[in-house]
């Protein structure tokens, strides 16, 4: 759909439907925005279950401060 038609279609919708569409769009954006972070959290949880974590001392040794 061409960009120029999108605002026209939204203007023709009832306020109730515009609000629903806006809510749905915000949900989709927030889900896609945080999908990568959610995946990383799940990976870290799996590492913790497997015991593949660094100790506090190992972290400081890698930082080399």
mmJSON file of the N, C-alpha and C atoms, coordinates in Angstrom:
{"data_MODEL":{"atom_site":{
"group_PDB":["ATOM","ATOM","ATOM","ATOM","ATOM","ATOM","ATOM","ATOM","ATOM","ATOM","ATOM","ATOM","ATOM","ATOM","ATOM","ATOM","ATOM","ATOM","ATOM","ATOM","ATOM","ATOM","ATOM","ATOM","ATOM","ATOM","ATOM","ATOM","ATOM","ATOM","ATOM","ATOM","ATOM","ATOM","ATOM","ATOM","ATOM","ATOM","ATOM","ATOM","ATOM","ATOM","ATOM","ATOM","ATOM","ATOM","ATOM","ATOM","ATOM","ATOM","ATOM","ATOM","ATOM","ATOM","ATOM","ATOM","ATOM","ATOM","ATOM","ATOM","ATOM","ATOM","ATOM","ATOM","ATOM","ATOM","ATOM","ATOM","ATOM","ATOM","ATOM","ATOM","ATOM","ATOM","ATOM","ATOM","ATOM","ATOM","ATOM","ATOM","ATOM","ATOM","ATOM","ATOM","ATOM","ATOM","ATOM","ATOM","ATOM","ATOM","ATOM","ATOM","ATOM","ATOM","ATOM","ATOM","ATOM","ATOM","ATOM","ATOM","ATOM","ATOM","ATOM","ATOM","ATOM","ATOM","ATOM","ATOM","ATOM","ATOM","ATOM","ATOM","ATOM","ATOM","ATOM","ATOM","ATOM","ATOM","ATOM","ATOM","ATOM","ATOM","ATOM","ATOM","ATOM","ATOM","ATOM","ATOM","ATOM","ATOM","ATOM","ATOM","ATOM","ATOM","ATOM","ATOM","ATOM","ATOM","ATOM","ATOM","ATOM","ATOM","ATOM","ATOM","ATOM","ATOM","ATOM","ATOM","ATOM","ATOM","ATOM","ATOM","ATOM","ATOM","ATOM","ATOM","ATOM","ATOM","ATOM","ATOM","ATOM","ATOM","ATOM","ATOM","ATOM","ATOM","ATOM","ATOM","ATOM","ATOM","ATOM","ATOM","ATOM","ATOM","ATOM","ATOM","ATOM","ATOM","ATOM","ATOM","ATOM","ATOM","ATOM","ATOM","ATOM","ATOM","ATOM","ATOM","ATOM","ATOM","ATOM","ATOM","ATOM","ATOM","ATOM"],
"id":[1,2,3,4,5,6,7,8,9,10,11,12,13,14,15,16,17,18,19,20,21,22,23,24,25,26,27,28,29,30,31,32,33,34,35,36,37,38,39,40,41,42,43,44,45,46,47,48,49,50,51,52,53,54,55,56,57,58,59,60,61,62,63,64,65,66,67,68,69,70,71,72,73,74,75,76,77,78,79,80,81,82,83,84,85,86,87,88,89,90,91,92,93,94,95,96,97,98,99,100,101,102,103,104,105,106,107,108,109,110,111,112,113,114,115,116,117,118,119,120,121,122,123,124,125,126,127,128,129,130,131,132,133,134,135,136,137,138,139,140,141,142,143,144,145,146,147,148,149,150,151,152,153,154,155,156,157,158,159,160,161,162,163,164,165,166,167,168,169,170,171,172,173,174,175,176,177,178,179,180,181,182,183,184,185,186,187,188,189,190,191,192,193,194,195],
"type_symbol":["N","C","C","N","C","C","N","C","C","N","C","C","N","C","C","N","C","C","N","C","C","N","C","C","N","C","C","N","C","C","N","C","C","N","C","C","N","C","C","N","C","C","N","C","C","N","C","C","N","C","C","N","C","C","N","C","C","N","C","C","N","C","C","N","C","C","N","C","C","N","C","C","N","C","C","N","C","C","N","C","C","N","C","C","N","C","C","N","C","C","N","C","C","N","C","C","N","C","C","N","C","C","N","C","C","N","C","C","N","C","C","N","C","C","N","C","C","N","C","C","N","C","C","N","C","C","N","C","C","N","C","C","N","C","C","N","C","C","N","C","C","N","C","C","N","C","C","N","C","C","N","C","C","N","C","C","N","C","C","N","C","C","N","C","C","N","C","C","N","C","C","N","C","C","N","C","C","N","C","C","N","C","C","N","C","C","N","C","C","N","C","C","N","C","C"],
"label_atom_id":["N","CA","C","N","CA","C","N","CA","C","N","CA","C","N","CA","C","N","CA","C","N","CA","C","N","CA","C","N","CA","C","N","CA","C","N","CA","C","N","CA","C","N","CA","C","N","CA","C","N","CA","C","N","CA","C","N","CA","C","N","CA","C","N","CA","C","N","CA","C","N","CA","C","N","CA","C","N","CA","C","N","CA","C","N","CA","C","N","CA","C","N","CA","C","N","CA","C","N","CA","C","N","CA","C","N","CA","C","N","CA","C","N","CA","C","N","CA","C","N","CA","C","N","CA","C","N","CA","C","N","CA","C","N","CA","C","N","CA","C","N","CA","C","N","CA","C","N","CA","C","N","CA","C","N","CA","C","N","CA","C","N","CA","C","N","CA","C","N","CA","C","N","CA","C","N","CA","C","N","CA","C","N","CA","C","N","CA","C","N","CA","C","N","CA","C","N","CA","C","N","CA","C","N","CA","C","N","CA","C","N","CA","C","N","CA","C","N","CA","C","N","CA","C","N","CA","C"],
"label_alt_id":[null,null,null,null,null,null,null,null,null,null,null,null,null,null,null,null,null,null,null,null,null,null,null,null,null,null,null,null,null,null,null,null,null,null,null,null,null,null,null,null,null,null,null,null,null,null,null,null,null,null,null,null,null,null,null,null,null,null,null,null,null,null,null,null,null,null,null,null,null,null,null,null,null,null,null,null,null,null,null,null,null,null,null,null,null,null,null,null,null,null,null,null,null,null,null,null,null,null,null,null,null,null,null,null,null,null,null,null,null,null,null,null,null,null,null,null,null,null,null,null,null,null,null,null,null,null,null,null,null,null,null,null,null,null,null,null,null,null,null,null,null,null,null,null,null,null,null,null,null,null,null,null,null,null,null,null,null,null,null,null,null,null,null,null,null,null,null,null,null,null,null,null,null,null,null,null,null,null,null,null,null,null,null,null,null,null,null,null,null,null,null,null,null,null,null],
"label_comp_id":["UNK","UNK","UNK","UNK","UNK","UNK","UNK","UNK","UNK","UNK","UNK","UNK","UNK","UNK","UNK","UNK","UNK","UNK","UNK","UNK","UNK","UNK","UNK","UNK","UNK","UNK","UNK","UNK","UNK","UNK","UNK","UNK","UNK","UNK","UNK","UNK","UNK","UNK","UNK","UNK","UNK","UNK","UNK","UNK","UNK","UNK","UNK","UNK","UNK","UNK","UNK","UNK","UNK","UNK","UNK","UNK","UNK","UNK","UNK","UNK","UNK","UNK","UNK","UNK","UNK","UNK","UNK","UNK","UNK","UNK","UNK","UNK","UNK","UNK","UNK","UNK","UNK","UNK","UNK","UNK","UNK","UNK","UNK","UNK","UNK","UNK","UNK","UNK","UNK","UNK","UNK","UNK","UNK","UNK","UNK","UNK","UNK","UNK","UNK","UNK","UNK","UNK","UNK","UNK","UNK","UNK","UNK","UNK","UNK","UNK","UNK","UNK","UNK","UNK","UNK","UNK","UNK","UNK","UNK","UNK","UNK","UNK","UNK","UNK","UNK","UNK","UNK","UNK","UNK","UNK","UNK","UNK","UNK","UNK","UNK","UNK","UNK","UNK","UNK","UNK","UNK","UNK","UNK","UNK","UNK","UNK","UNK","UNK","UNK","UNK","UNK","UNK","UNK","UNK","UNK","UNK","UNK","UNK","UNK","UNK","UNK","UNK","UNK","UNK","UNK","UNK","UNK","UNK","UNK","UNK","UNK","UNK","UNK","UNK","UNK","UNK","UNK","UNK","UNK","UNK","UNK","UNK","UNK","UNK","UNK","UNK","UNK","UNK","UNK","UNK","UNK","UNK","UNK","UNK","UNK"],
"label_asym_id":["A","A","A","A","A","A","A","A","A","A","A","A","A","A","A","A","A","A","A","A","A","A","A","A","A","A","A","A","A","A","A","A","A","A","A","A","A","A","A","A","A","A","A","A","A","A","A","A","A","A","A","A","A","A","A","A","A","A","A","A","A","A","A","A","A","A","A","A","A","A","A","A","A","A","A","A","A","A","A","A","A","A","A","A","A","A","A","A","A","A","A","A","A","A","A","A","A","A","A","A","A","A","A","A","A","A","A","A","A","A","A","A","A","A","A","A","A","A","A","A","A","A","A","A","A","A","A","A","A","A","A","A","A","A","A","A","A","A","A","A","A","A","A","A","A","A","A","A","A","A","A","A","A","A","A","A","A","A","A","A","A","A","A","A","A","A","A","A","A","A","A","A","A","A","A","A","A","A","A","A","A","A","A","A","A","A","A","A","A","A","A","A","A","A","A"],
"label_entity_id":["1","1","1","1","1","1","1","1","1","1","1","1","1","1","1","1","1","1","1","1","1","1","1","1","1","1","1","1","1","1","1","1","1","1","1","1","1","1","1","1","1","1","1","1","1","1","1","1","1","1","1","1","1","1","1","1","1","1","1","1","1","1","1","1","1","1","1","1","1","1","1","1","1","1","1","1","1","1","1","1","1","1","1","1","1","1","1","1","1","1","1","1","1","1","1","1","1","1","1","1","1","1","1","1","1","1","1","1","1","1","1","1","1","1","1","1","1","1","1","1","1","1","1","1","1","1","1","1","1","1","1","1","1","1","1","1","1","1","1","1","1","1","1","1","1","1","1","1","1","1","1","1","1","1","1","1","1","1","1","1","1","1","1","1","1","1","1","1","1","1","1","1","1","1","1","1","1","1","1","1","1","1","1","1","1","1","1","1","1","1","1","1","1","1","1"],
"label_seq_id":[1,1,1,2,2,2,3,3,3,4,4,4,5,5,5,6,6,6,7,7,7,8,8,8,9,9,9,10,10,10,11,11,11,12,12,12,13,13,13,14,14,14,15,15,15,16,16,16,17,17,17,18,18,18,19,19,19,20,20,20,21,21,21,22,22,22,23,23,23,24,24,24,25,25,25,26,26,26,27,27,27,28,28,28,29,29,29,30,30,30,31,31,31,32,32,32,33,33,33,34,34,34,35,35,35,36,36,36,37,37,37,38,38,38,39,39,39,40,40,40,41,41,41,42,42,42,43,43,43,44,44,44,45,45,45,46,46,46,47,47,47,48,48,48,49,49,49,50,50,50,51,51,51,52,52,52,53,53,53,54,54,54,55,55,55,56,56,56,57,57,57,58,58,58,59,59,59,60,60,60,61,61,61,62,62,62,63,63,63,64,64,64,65,65,65],
"pdbx_PDB_ins_code":[null,null,null,null,null,null,null,null,null,null,null,null,null,null,null,null,null,null,null,null,null,null,null,null,null,null,null,null,null,null,null,null,null,null,null,null,null,null,null,null,null,null,null,null,null,null,null,null,null,null,null,null,null,null,null,null,null,null,null,null,null,null,null,null,null,null,null,null,null,null,null,null,null,null,null,null,null,null,null,null,null,null,null,null,null,null,null,null,null,null,null,null,null,null,null,null,null,null,null,null,null,null,null,null,null,null,null,null,null,null,null,null,null,null,null,null,null,null,null,null,null,null,null,null,null,null,null,null,null,null,null,null,null,null,null,null,null,null,null,null,null,null,null,null,null,null,null,null,null,null,null,null,null,null,null,null,null,null,null,null,null,null,null,null,null,null,null,null,null,null,null,null,null,null,null,null,null,null,null,null,null,null,null,null,null,null,null,null,null,null,null,null,null,null,null],
"Cartn_x":[0.853,0.0,0.897,0.642,1.454,1.349,2.43,2.496,1.391,1.072,0.105,-1.306,-1.607,-2.955,-3.157,-2.11,-2.244,-2.956,-2.553,-3.272,-4.74,-5.019,-6.406,-7.255,-6.702,-7.446,-7.683,-6.672,-6.832,-7.885,-7.922,-8.909,-10.33,-10.511,-11.851,-12.359,-11.468,-11.873,-12.561,-13.46,-14.073,-12.991,-13.224,-12.263,-11.96,-12.992,-12.833,-11.855,-11.968,-11.088,-9.677,-9.576,-8.251,-7.506,-8.22,-7.595,-7.143,-7.97,-7.608,-6.403,-6.391,-5.28,-3.996,-4.114,-2.963,-2.412,-3.298,-2.89,-2.161,-2.721,-2.126,-0.757,-0.625,0.654,1.704,1.302,2.253,2.717,1.799,2.18,3.203,2.943,3.865,5.236,5.278,6.551,7.312,6.621,7.319,7.799,7.013,7.442,8.673,8.686,9.843,11.068,10.836,11.933,12.645,11.884,12.464,12.687,12.38,12.554,14.016,14.961,16.374,16.801,16.318,16.672,16.07,14.847,14.209,14.996,15.46,16.25,17.552,18.186,19.429,19.189,18.106,17.779,17.574,16.857,16.646,17.968,18.858,20.169,20.957,20.919,21.644,21.066,19.744,19.124,19.578,19.685,20.166,21.616,22.435,23.829,23.919,23.066,23.069,22.674,21.651,21.224,22.336,23.113,24.193,25.449,25.45,26.616,27.697,27.349,28.322,28.43,28.61,28.717,30.098,30.476,31.769,31.6,32.641,32.626,32.992,32.786,33.116,34.598,35.444,36.894,37.25,36.617,36.9,36.548,35.476,35.081,36.138,36.6,37.616,38.939,39.261,40.49,40.419,39.255,39.094,39.132,38.624,38.628,40.056,40.874,42.285,42.442,41.805,41.885,42.949],
"Cartn_y":[-1.178,0.0,1.239,2.172,3.395,4.191,4.845,5.642,6.694,7.305,8.405,7.942,6.669,6.18,5.834,5.542,5.099,6.113,7.378,8.334,8.49,8.395,8.515,7.373,6.183,5.031,5.203,5.63,5.828,6.897,7.939,8.996,8.502,7.501,6.982,6.025,5.532,4.6,5.338,4.612,5.15,5.294,6.173,6.413,5.119,4.317,3.06,2.138,2.048,1.18,1.756,3.076,3.703,3.41,3.465,3.167,1.71,0.805,-0.614,-0.863,-0.236,-0.386,0.189,1.319,1.949,1.063,0.499,-0.386,-1.611,-2.216,-3.392,-3.062,-1.92,-1.502,-1.311,-0.688,-0.494,-1.838,-2.803,-4.128,-4.779,-4.702,-5.303,-4.665,-3.355,-2.644,-3.018,-3.042,-3.359,-4.805,-5.713,-7.108,-7.279,-6.663,-6.818,-6.114,-5.019,-4.257,-5.073,-5.838,-6.563,-8.041,-8.499,-9.921,-10.344,-9.52,-9.846,-9.935,-8.996,-9.009,-10.22,-10.573,-11.743,-13.006,-13.102,-14.255,-14.335,-13.197,-13.181,-13.61,-13.165,-13.567,-15.075,-15.641,-17.085,-17.84,-17.333,-17.972,-17.93,-16.808,-16.687,-17.643,-17.795,-18.725,-20.149,-20.51,-21.853,-22.043,-21.003,-21.084,-21.289,-20.594,-20.722,-22.137,-22.689,-24.055,-25.062,-24.812,-25.724,-25.458,-24.381,-24.04,-23.359,-22.779,-22.134,-20.641,-20.307,-18.899,-18.62,-17.356,-16.949,-16.564,-16.816,-16.352,-14.873,-14.257,-12.838,-12.611,-13.473,-13.333,-13.511,-14.463,-14.673,-13.437,-12.776,-11.552,-10.484,-10.282,-9.254,-9.598,-10.884,-11.292,-10.985,-11.167,-10.869,-9.362,-8.569,-7.124,-6.6,-7.256,-6.886,-5.453,-5.18,-3.834,-3.803],
"Cartn_z":[0.0,0.0,0.0,-0.879,-0.92,0.372,0.71,1.939,1.994,0.85,0.843,1.179,1.012,1.296,2.766,3.458,4.848,5.732,5.745,6.598,6.185,4.899,4.445,4.987,4.989,5.507,6.998,7.729,9.169,9.465,8.657,8.869,8.66,7.826,7.537,8.612,9.45,10.502,11.644,12.308,13.52,14.581,15.527,16.605,17.364,17.592,18.317,17.59,16.276,15.501,15.387,15.323,15.302,16.59,17.715,19.005,19.07,18.574,18.568,17.667,16.508,15.581,16.174,16.824,17.459,18.577,19.376,20.466,19.908,18.868,18.251,17.671,17.018,16.445,17.533,18.651,19.756,20.324,20.42,20.904,19.975,18.678,17.721,17.784,17.885,17.943,19.203,20.339,21.59,21.595,21.016,20.973,20.109,18.943,18.066,18.653,19.362,19.961,21.035,21.795,22.923,22.649,21.445,21.127,21.295,20.816,20.92,22.384,23.191,24.612,25.314,24.966,25.566,25.229,23.971,23.556,24.348,24.565,25.324,26.775,27.365,28.739,28.807,27.831,27.814,27.666,26.824,26.66,27.966,28.662,29.934,30.975,30.993,31.941,31.669,30.383,30.033,30.475,30.302,30.733,32.243,32.977,34.434,34.84,34.188,34.498,34.233,33.177,32.826,33.647,34.421,35.225,34.418,33.296,32.411,32.713,33.965,34.34,34.903,34.858,35.412,36.877,37.655,39.034,39.052,40.187,40.337,40.046,40.568,40.363,38.886,38.197,36.772,35.947,36.311,35.606,35.788,37.042,37.294,36.629,36.568,35.882,34.389,33.796,32.364,32.105,33.035,32.878,32.959,33.763,33.922,34.403,35.535,36.11,37.184],
"occupancy":[1.0,1.0,1.0,1.0,1.0,1.0,1.0,1.0,1.0,1.0,1.0,1.0,1.0,1.0,1.0,1.0,1.0,1.0,1.0,1.0,1.0,1.0,1.0,1.0,1.0,1.0,1.0,1.0,1.0,1.0,1.0,1.0,1.0,1.0,1.0,1.0,1.0,1.0,1.0,1.0,1.0,1.0,1.0,1.0,1.0,1.0,1.0,1.0,1.0,1.0,1.0,1.0,1.0,1.0,1.0,1.0,1.0,1.0,1.0,1.0,1.0,1.0,1.0,1.0,1.0,1.0,1.0,1.0,1.0,1.0,1.0,1.0,1.0,1.0,1.0,1.0,1.0,1.0,1.0,1.0,1.0,1.0,1.0,1.0,1.0,1.0,1.0,1.0,1.0,1.0,1.0,1.0,1.0,1.0,1.0,1.0,1.0,1.0,1.0,1.0,1.0,1.0,1.0,1.0,1.0,1.0,1.0,1.0,1.0,1.0,1.0,1.0,1.0,1.0,1.0,1.0,1.0,1.0,1.0,1.0,1.0,1.0,1.0,1.0,1.0,1.0,1.0,1.0,1.0,1.0,1.0,1.0,1.0,1.0,1.0,1.0,1.0,1.0,1.0,1.0,1.0,1.0,1.0,1.0,1.0,1.0,1.0,1.0,1.0,1.0,1.0,1.0,1.0,1.0,1.0,1.0,1.0,1.0,1.0,1.0,1.0,1.0,1.0,1.0,1.0,1.0,1.0,1.0,1.0,1.0,1.0,1.0,1.0,1.0,1.0,1.0,1.0,1.0,1.0,1.0,1.0,1.0,1.0,1.0,1.0,1.0,1.0,1.0,1.0,1.0,1.0,1.0,1.0,1.0,1.0],
"B_iso_or_equiv":[0.0,0.0,0.0,0.0,0.0,0.0,0.0,0.0,0.0,0.0,0.0,0.0,0.0,0.0,0.0,0.0,0.0,0.0,0.0,0.0,0.0,0.0,0.0,0.0,0.0,0.0,0.0,0.0,0.0,0.0,0.0,0.0,0.0,0.0,0.0,0.0,0.0,0.0,0.0,0.0,0.0,0.0,0.0,0.0,0.0,0.0,0.0,0.0,0.0,0.0,0.0,0.0,0.0,0.0,0.0,0.0,0.0,0.0,0.0,0.0,0.0,0.0,0.0,0.0,0.0,0.0,0.0,0.0,0.0,0.0,0.0,0.0,0.0,0.0,0.0,0.0,0.0,0.0,0.0,0.0,0.0,0.0,0.0,0.0,0.0,0.0,0.0,0.0,0.0,0.0,0.0,0.0,0.0,0.0,0.0,0.0,0.0,0.0,0.0,0.0,0.0,0.0,0.0,0.0,0.0,0.0,0.0,0.0,0.0,0.0,0.0,0.0,0.0,0.0,0.0,0.0,0.0,0.0,0.0,0.0,0.0,0.0,0.0,0.0,0.0,0.0,0.0,0.0,0.0,0.0,0.0,0.0,0.0,0.0,0.0,0.0,0.0,0.0,0.0,0.0,0.0,0.0,0.0,0.0,0.0,0.0,0.0,0.0,0.0,0.0,0.0,0.0,0.0,0.0,0.0,0.0,0.0,0.0,0.0,0.0,0.0,0.0,0.0,0.0,0.0,0.0,0.0,0.0,0.0,0.0,0.0,0.0,0.0,0.0,0.0,0.0,0.0,0.0,0.0,0.0,0.0,0.0,0.0,0.0,0.0,0.0,0.0,0.0,0.0,0.0,0.0,0.0,0.0,0.0,0.0],
"pdbx_formal_charge":[null,null,null,null,null,null,null,null,null,null,null,null,null,null,null,null,null,null,null,null,null,null,null,null,null,null,null,null,null,null,null,null,null,null,null,null,null,null,null,null,null,null,null,null,null,null,null,null,null,null,null,null,null,null,null,null,null,null,null,null,null,null,null,null,null,null,null,null,null,null,null,null,null,null,null,null,null,null,null,null,null,null,null,null,null,null,null,null,null,null,null,null,null,null,null,null,null,null,null,null,null,null,null,null,null,null,null,null,null,null,null,null,null,null,null,null,null,null,null,null,null,null,null,null,null,null,null,null,null,null,null,null,null,null,null,null,null,null,null,null,null,null,null,null,null,null,null,null,null,null,null,null,null,null,null,null,null,null,null,null,null,null,null,null,null,null,null,null,null,null,null,null,null,null,null,null,null,null,null,null,null,null,null,null,null,null,null,null,null,null,null,null,null,null,null],
"auth_seq_id":[1,1,1,2,2,2,3,3,3,4,4,4,5,5,5,6,6,6,7,7,7,8,8,8,9,9,9,10,10,10,11,11,11,12,12,12,13,13,13,14,14,14,15,15,15,16,16,16,17,17,17,18,18,18,19,19,19,20,20,20,21,21,21,22,22,22,23,23,23,24,24,24,25,25,25,26,26,26,27,27,27,28,28,28,29,29,29,30,30,30,31,31,31,32,32,32,33,33,33,34,34,34,35,35,35,36,36,36,37,37,37,38,38,38,39,39,39,40,40,40,41,41,41,42,42,42,43,43,43,44,44,44,45,45,45,46,46,46,47,47,47,48,48,48,49,49,49,50,50,50,51,51,51,52,52,52,53,53,53,54,54,54,55,55,55,56,56,56,57,57,57,58,58,58,59,59,59,60,60,60,61,61,61,62,62,62,63,63,63,64,64,64,65,65,65],
"auth_comp_id":["UNK","UNK","UNK","UNK","UNK","UNK","UNK","UNK","UNK","UNK","UNK","UNK","UNK","UNK","UNK","UNK","UNK","UNK","UNK","UNK","UNK","UNK","UNK","UNK","UNK","UNK","UNK","UNK","UNK","UNK","UNK","UNK","UNK","UNK","UNK","UNK","UNK","UNK","UNK","UNK","UNK","UNK","UNK","UNK","UNK","UNK","UNK","UNK","UNK","UNK","UNK","UNK","UNK","UNK","UNK","UNK","UNK","UNK","UNK","UNK","UNK","UNK","UNK","UNK","UNK","UNK","UNK","UNK","UNK","UNK","UNK","UNK","UNK","UNK","UNK","UNK","UNK","UNK","UNK","UNK","UNK","UNK","UNK","UNK","UNK","UNK","UNK","UNK","UNK","UNK","UNK","UNK","UNK","UNK","UNK","UNK","UNK","UNK","UNK","UNK","UNK","UNK","UNK","UNK","UNK","UNK","UNK","UNK","UNK","UNK","UNK","UNK","UNK","UNK","UNK","UNK","UNK","UNK","UNK","UNK","UNK","UNK","UNK","UNK","UNK","UNK","UNK","UNK","UNK","UNK","UNK","UNK","UNK","UNK","UNK","UNK","UNK","UNK","UNK","UNK","UNK","UNK","UNK","UNK","UNK","UNK","UNK","UNK","UNK","UNK","UNK","UNK","UNK","UNK","UNK","UNK","UNK","UNK","UNK","UNK","UNK","UNK","UNK","UNK","UNK","UNK","UNK","UNK","UNK","UNK","UNK","UNK","UNK","UNK","UNK","UNK","UNK","UNK","UNK","UNK","UNK","UNK","UNK","UNK","UNK","UNK","UNK","UNK","UNK","UNK","UNK","UNK","UNK","UNK","UNK"],
"auth_asym_id":["A","A","A","A","A","A","A","A","A","A","A","A","A","A","A","A","A","A","A","A","A","A","A","A","A","A","A","A","A","A","A","A","A","A","A","A","A","A","A","A","A","A","A","A","A","A","A","A","A","A","A","A","A","A","A","A","A","A","A","A","A","A","A","A","A","A","A","A","A","A","A","A","A","A","A","A","A","A","A","A","A","A","A","A","A","A","A","A","A","A","A","A","A","A","A","A","A","A","A","A","A","A","A","A","A","A","A","A","A","A","A","A","A","A","A","A","A","A","A","A","A","A","A","A","A","A","A","A","A","A","A","A","A","A","A","A","A","A","A","A","A","A","A","A","A","A","A","A","A","A","A","A","A","A","A","A","A","A","A","A","A","A","A","A","A","A","A","A","A","A","A","A","A","A","A","A","A","A","A","A","A","A","A","A","A","A","A","A","A","A","A","A","A","A","A"],
"auth_atom_id":["N","CA","C","N","CA","C","N","CA","C","N","CA","C","N","CA","C","N","CA","C","N","CA","C","N","CA","C","N","CA","C","N","CA","C","N","CA","C","N","CA","C","N","CA","C","N","CA","C","N","CA","C","N","CA","C","N","CA","C","N","CA","C","N","CA","C","N","CA","C","N","CA","C","N","CA","C","N","CA","C","N","CA","C","N","CA","C","N","CA","C","N","CA","C","N","CA","C","N","CA","C","N","CA","C","N","CA","C","N","CA","C","N","CA","C","N","CA","C","N","CA","C","N","CA","C","N","CA","C","N","CA","C","N","CA","C","N","CA","C","N","CA","C","N","CA","C","N","CA","C","N","CA","C","N","CA","C","N","CA","C","N","CA","C","N","CA","C","N","CA","C","N","CA","C","N","CA","C","N","CA","C","N","CA","C","N","CA","C","N","CA","C","N","CA","C","N","CA","C","N","CA","C","N","CA","C","N","CA","C","N","CA","C","N","CA","C","N","CA","C","N","CA","C","N","CA","C"],
"pdbx_PDB_model_num":[1,1,1,1,1,1,1,1,1,1,1,1,1,1,1,1,1,1,1,1,1,1,1,1,1,1,1,1,1,1,1,1,1,1,1,1,1,1,1,1,1,1,1,1,1,1,1,1,1,1,1,1,1,1,1,1,1,1,1,1,1,1,1,1,1,1,1,1,1,1,1,1,1,1,1,1,1,1,1,1,1,1,1,1,1,1,1,1,1,1,1,1,1,1,1,1,1,1,1,1,1,1,1,1,1,1,1,1,1,1,1,1,1,1,1,1,1,1,1,1,1,1,1,1,1,1,1,1,1,1,1,1,1,1,1,1,1,1,1,1,1,1,1,1,1,1,1,1,1,1,1,1,1,1,1,1,1,1,1,1,1,1,1,1,1,1,1,1,1,1,1,1,1,1,1,1,1,1,1,1,1,1,1,1,1,1,1,1,1,1,1,1,1,1,1]
}}}
